[in-house]
Amino acid sequence: MMGVEESAPPGGEAEGTSVVRYKTYPIKPMPLEEAIHQMELLYHDFFLFMNSDADSYDVLYRRRDGDYGLSSPSTYNHYSWLLSWFGLLLLPRLRKG
């Protein structure tokens, strides 16, 4: 994927887990339909994107039933919303090894 940079993860490790890969990439504003298409092209189960329709950072995710879900932050606390998503989506994957 163009514009993706991989490096050693910054900072330390959480107890019992370690971050083994760290990526940075540009986030391009796009409508929901394009985000679904991008997620499918990447074969990912979730996709963080700048929703151009709502002017917010949203997480698109694949539900267990095969449909999609969309999570949007409340207007007052974007930072906590992002932290909760990264915790829910990434930590279980890190524990699998």
N, C-alpha and C positions, 0 to 999 in steps of 0.2 A: 504494500500500500504506500503510495507516494506521500512523503511528508512525515512518516512515522520514524521516530528515533528510539532506539533501544539502548539502555545503559544499565549499570548497576543501580539497584534501588537506593534512594536517599534515606538517611536516618538509620535508626536501629530496628530491632525486631520486637514484635509483641511476644509475650510469653507463650511458648509452645508453637509458634508459627514463624515463618520467614517469608519475605517477599523475594521471589527468585527472578522476576523479570519486571522491568519498569519501562513503560512506553509513554512517549509524549507525541501528540499529534494535533494538528489544527482542527478546530471545530468550525465547520461551515454551516451557516444558517440554511435550513431546508424545511419544507413542509413534511407532515407526517408520512405521506405516501412515499416520498423519496427516502425517508429514514427506514421504512419497512424494506424497501428495495435494497438499500445499502446493507442492512442487517442480514438479509438473505444472501447477498453476494459474499459476505464475510463468513457465513455459516456460524454466526454468533447467536447466543440465547438472549443477549441484551445489547442495547446500543444507546449510548449517551449522545444527545445531539441538541443543537440550538434550534428550537421549534420556531420557524419564521412566522407561523400562523399565530402563535400565542406569545411570541417574544420572551421565551423562557427556556432554561435548560431542562430537558425532559429525559426520562429513561423509558425507552420502548423495550418490552421484554416478551419472550415467548412463554405462554402459560402451559401448564401440564396438559391441558386439553387440546393444545395445538393452536389456539387462538392467540391474539396479542393483548397485552396490557400496556397501559401508558401511565406513568407516574410523573406528576408535576409538583414542583415545590409550592408551598404557600407563599404568598408575596412577602411575608415578614421574615422568613428565615431560610433562605436558600442554602446557606452553609451547612446547617444541621441536616437538611434534607439530603444533600449530597453525601455527607458522612454516613448517614443511615443506609443509603443504597449501597455504598461501597462495602460497608460491613456485612450487609445481607447477601450480596452477590459474590464477593471475592473471598471472604474468610473461609466459607465452607470448601471452596476450591483449593485453597492453600493447605487446608488440613488433609485433603486427600493425597497430597504429595505428588 
